[in-house]
């Protein structure tokens, strides 16, 4: 793929983003969505990107996933492959739960017996063994998102890109999925880049939080989250750091004339 | 965080996590319970129940029409030799079933229908796929195919007879022209309406090129495509009947020729009996050929909610 960066230190770096800019549209209607973004994600690191709407978070994930090309700059992913998850689980409605999870395995030509045991393993990981034969429409929103997670994990890449995956779920379901995700990441050593507009969620989950400003999207600040696991979204440490990030988010949005009021602190 | 050197789940870390998973699984139970997992009624029904269900809406309406018809005949609005009663007509249909000629006519008609439909299917799918892939082709012929669809097929017959003389070719030509545009347009609409997110997900999971088509695009387009197939059948059946009425081939008895001769002989009962046969075949193919398959597909995808 053109413009793909070869990661120099693949033993420790999973994602490298260097001077990446993205312009949407052409001529006078062109919008600078991302402005010279620079960062790295270490192997096994859980990095959250927060920012108000319009900060180019989703564009960045698309670029890293290779679904789109940057206007300038380079992106490298160790091993090349990434898995993507969206706010919409986007399960294939004509396939059962187990067939959805088996989808990437079949494409890779994994043998049937191995496929079967892998699917069972992944469904157990997201606590859906009992629902293997169901169709997606028979499941609740949280369960569908868990199937989507299992399917993304079946993609056999070390890097999981998540684009506001839990934004459409209620708070209880979201807590549950935070725990599941935390457990799965700890068990598998996955590298996760997680985009959200929910600051508390970012602090709850991330080893590191990157703050993007809006229009154009710029990397405005970052925090290391030193709070020990397991964390709770209501805990004092999480709230305190979230407040800090939210203050910074407000000030960075206020300086941008077009930015809407950040919805970030509400969670 | 352990550094990751191996592929995702070779064997160890997940298995070691089993105990922790079991604990978490217990905690997760409430949200599984709340979702209410009832199997669709559709799937529990036996095949004959599903068949009945697929047939019943059409035949309920037909029954109502027969009652109305009976009432009109009873009112004496027209003499019985012009407008026979439905019981007489149905009796005639029953009687006709015992003649070998009837079955020969039905066989020839259904052979034409099947052959015409299969050719229309091939042409329609090829045309539809070509228009999906080639933007310029769609620009050039997209509107034209829709126009073809609105054109009454009977308009084609004088030209078809000129091209193929009074023979099988003329009938086939018009049947294909009637059905192929519907099938092509159905395919085109179906592909247009695929949620882009599904395609994006398919690509991100490693489906590219042909496998993206086979595993994502085609199954996602299936409901819309089946609609086009249904419409294509309706158009091809109409075209066929028009053709058989116009193109009478001496040694080839058909449903159309039976209608034609009933008219020539002023045999109102026979005429209406064969009309009933035409209606019944159209409905049966529609319900059994498409209705069942469609019902199954829709219920599998959870798209029957509004009708239940």
Contacts between the chains, C-beta under 8 A, distances in Angstrom:
chain1	res1	chain2	res2	distance
A	11	B	3	7.9
A	43	B	3	6.2
A	43	B	4	6.0
A	44	B	1	4.2
A	44	B	2	7.1
A	44	B	3	6.3
A	44	B	4	5.8
A	45	B	1	7.5
A	65	B	204	5.8
A	67	B	200	6.3
A	67	B	203	6.7
A	67	B	204	6.7
A	81	B	206	7.8
A	82	B	204	7.3
A	83	B	204	7.0
A	83	B	205	7.7
A	84	B	200	7.8
A	84	B	201	7.1
A	84	B	204	4.3
A	86	B	197	6.6
A	86	B	201	7.5
A	88	B	197	5.9
A	90	B	195	7.6
A	90	B	197	4.8
A	90	B	198	5.8
A	90	B	200	7.8
A	90	B	201	4.5
A	92	B	198	6.6
A	92	B	202	7.9
A	92	B	216	7.2
A	92	B	219	7.0
A	92	B	220	7.6
A	93	B	300	7.9
A	93	B	301	4.2
A	93	B	302	6.8
A	94	B	219	4.5
A	94	B	220	7.5
A	94	B	222	7.0
A	94	B	297	7.7
A	94	B	300	6.7
A	94	B	301	6.0
A	95	B	219	8.0
A	103	B	205	5.8
A	103	B	207	8.0
A	103	B	215	7.2
A	104	B	205	4.3
A	104	B	206	5.6
A	106	B	215	7.9
A	107	B	205	6.6
A	107	B	206	4.4
A	107	B	207	5.7
A	107	B	211	6.2
A	107	B	215	7.4
A	108	B	206	6.5
A	118	B	9	7.3
A	121	B	9	6.3
A	121	B	14	6.0
A	122	B	9	7.7
A	124	B	18	8.0
A	124	B	21	6.5
A	125	B	14	6.4
A	125	B	17	7.9
A	125	B	21	6.9
A	127	B	21	7.5
A	127	B	24	6.9
A	127	B	25	4.9
A	127	B	28	4.7
A	127	B	32	7.6
A	130	B	32	7.3
A	131	B	32	7.7
A	131	B	37	7.8
A	134	B	37	6.9
A	135	B	300	5.9
A	135	B	301	7.1
A	135	B	302	6.3
A	136	B	302	7.5
A	137	B	301	6.5
A	137	B	302	2.6
A	138	B	35	7.7
A	138	B	37	5.7
A	138	B	302	7.0
A	139	B	35	6.2
A	140	B	31	6.6
A	140	B	34	6.8
A	140	B	35	3.9
A	142	B	31	5.7
A	143	B	31	7.2
A	143	B	32	7.1
A	143	B	35	6.4
A	151	B	205	7.0
A	153	B	8	6.7
A	153	B	9	7.8
A	155	B	204	7.7
A	155	B	205	5.7
A	155	B	206	6.9
A	156	B	7	6.0
A	156	B	8	5.5
A	157	B	8	7.8
A	158	B	4	5.8
A	158	B	8	7.0
A	172	B	31	7.8
A	173	B	31	6.4
A	176	B	28	6.5
A	176	B	31	6.4
A	179	B	24	7.0
A	180	B	24	7.3
A	180	B	28	7.8
A	183	B	17	7.4
A	183	B	20	6.7
A	183	B	21	7.7
A	183	B	24	6.4
A	186	B	1	7.4
A	187	B	13	5.0
A	187	B	14	5.9
A	187	B	16	7.8
A	187	B	17	4.4
A	188	B	4	7.5
A	188	B	8	5.9
A	188	B	9	6.6
A	188	B	13	6.2
A	188	B	14	7.1
A	189	B	1	6.2
A	189	B	2	5.1
A	189	B	3	6.9
A	189	B	4	3.7
A	189	B	13	7.3
A	190	B	4	7.6
A	190	B	8	7.6
A	191	B	4	7.9
A	207	B	1	8.0
